[in-house]
Amino acid sequence: MTKILVVYLISAYDDRRNLEKFIENYKKNKSGCAHDLLICFKNFNMNDSIFKLKKLKNLKYIKYKDNNNFNDFDWGSYLRVAKKFNDKIILFMNCHSYPIIDNWLKILVNNYSSNSLIGPSGSYESHVNNSFNKLLKINFIRSLIYAFSNFIDFPIFPNPHIRSNCFMISSKNFQKLKLTKKYKYKKKGTWINESGRYGMSNQLKKKKFRLFVINSDGEKFDQSDWKKSNTYATANQSKLIISDKYSRIYENSSRSKRKLITKMVWGEK
């Protein structure tokens, strides 16, 4: 049994084509590293047609059915998987993520250490600044109220965090995180776990963990240099290892839209 577990999550609320796209790219791009693949099927009916997909038939993977009585989004599923595979180093990937280069896993594993959180992309983005900017043009008072409500849960810009679309951490360290119980049935809880004042990145930094972004050259970047990695929302994302929903939005945007996204993620410079 290998120590490395790749976890891909698809839920009943997601587009089924995401799973097919992941399998295509998983097979196309060699991992370069021994591992087990686990596909977490969240809140699917046992007779759902997704389990009969042709692309699954010749794929070696662990089938994990995660049926919960309410939707606690990705983080709840990740925690249950971590508890079941207690001795693993886990690469978590959400439904929109898939590898786009060979040796994608080897590169990440080679840069992993027990006191680090690593990922193929990071961000300085803040929900406080974003909420204020989005609503300011509509209603100033509403903007202030909305931004202040987010200020309770999120740091202002810059807010360095490893993006939760894909990240690597040991099962034991993940289980030690104090995941928020606020907004139990709302998406906001997932944002807090990712980039909140008491989210994963900030909890681990308080424990003296190092947060690194890894690019396709196998280079490791500390948080002050994440933008220089050429991975997410900067330049042409030419050294990105794992594609996801928002990296593809950036890739397919006009030049002016890219500038706006880069400013939101990294700031003025």
C-alpha positions, 0 to 999 in steps of 0.5 A, spaced: 500 500 500 502 506 498 502 512 502 499 517 497 492 517 496 489 522 491 482 524 492 477 526 487 470 529 489 464 529 485 457 530 488 450 529 486 449 537 485 455 537 480 455 536 473 457 529 471 461 531 465 466 533 470 468 526 472 469 524 465 473 530 464 477 528 470 478 521 468 480 523 461 486 527 464 488 523 469 489 517 464 492 522 459 497 525 464 502 520 467 502 521 475 509 519 475 508 517 482 505 511 486 499 512 489 491 510 490 486 513 487 479 514 491 473 517 487 468 520 493 461 520 490 457 525 495 450 524 496 448 519 490 443 514 490 446 507 490 442 506 483 445 512 480 447 512 473 454 515 474 456 508 477 455 505 470 459 510 466 464 507 461 470 511 463 469 508 470 470 501 468 477 500 466 479 505 471 483 502 478 480 506 484 477 506 490 469 507 490 467 511 496 460 513 497 459 518 502 451 519 503 450 525 508 443 527 511 445 534 509 450 537 504 456 539 508 460 541 501 467 538 500 470 539 507 465 534 510 467 529 505 474 530 505 474 530 513 470 523 513 475 520 508 481 523 512 478 519 518 478 513 514 485 513 511 488 515 517 495 514 515 495 517 508 498 523 505 492 526 501 491 530 495 484 533 495 481 535 488 474 538 487 470 536 482 472 541 477 480 539 477 484 535 473 491 534 472 494 538 465 501 535 465 505 529 466 509 527 473 503 532 476 503 528 482 511 526 483 512 534 483 507 535 488 510 529 492 517 531 491 515 538 495 511 535 500 513 535 508 510 534 514 510 541 516 507 544 510 501 545 506 502 545 498 498 546 492 498 548 485 495 555 486 495 560 491 491 567 492 491 573 496 484 574 494 479 577 500 472 576 500 471 583 504 474 587 498 471 583 493 464 584 496 465 591 497 467 592 490 461 588 487 456 592 491 459 599 491 456 600 484 449 598 486 448 601 493 453 604 498 449 602 505 448 595 502 456 595 500 458 597 507 453 592 511 455 586 506 463 588 507 462 588 514 459 582 515 464 578 511 470 582 515 467 578 521 469 572 518 475 574 513 481 578 513 482 584 508 486 584 502 492 581 502 489 574 505 494 569 503 491 562 502 492 555 498 486 555 494 482 549 496 480 546 489 487 542 490 491 541 496 496 536 499 496 535 506 497 529 511 490 525 513 492 526 521 494 534 520 487 535 516 483 532 522 486 536 527 483 542 523 477 546 526 472 546 521 467 551 521 460 550 524 457 556 522 453 557 515 452 549 516 447 549 510 451 554 506 456 555 501 459 561 505 462 555 510 466 552 505 469 559 503 471 560 511 474 554 511 479 555 505 480 563 506 477 565 513 480 568 519 480 561 522 480 557 515 485 552 513 491 556 511 491 561 517 490 555 522 496 552 519 500 558 519 499 559 527 502 552 528 508 554 524 506 550 518 509 553 511 505 554 505 508 553 498 505 553 491 508 548 487 509 550 479 510 545 473 518 546 474 518 543 480 519 549 484 517 551 491 514 558 492 513 561 499 507 566 500 511 572 498 513 569 491 506 566 489 505 570 484 512 569 481 510 561 480 506 563 474 501 558 476 494 562 477 491 568 474 497 571 472 501 571 465 499 565 461 498 560 467 504 557 463 506 553 469 500 550 472 499 543 474 492 542 476 487 546 472 480 548 475 474 552 474 477 559 475 483 558 472 479 556 466 475 562 466 482 566 467 484 562 461 478 564 456 477 571 458 479 577 454 485 581 456 481 586 460 478 581 464 484 578 465 487 584 468 481 585 473 482 578 475 489 578 476 488 585 480 482 581 485 487 575 486 494 579 487 493 586 487 495 592 484 502 590 482 
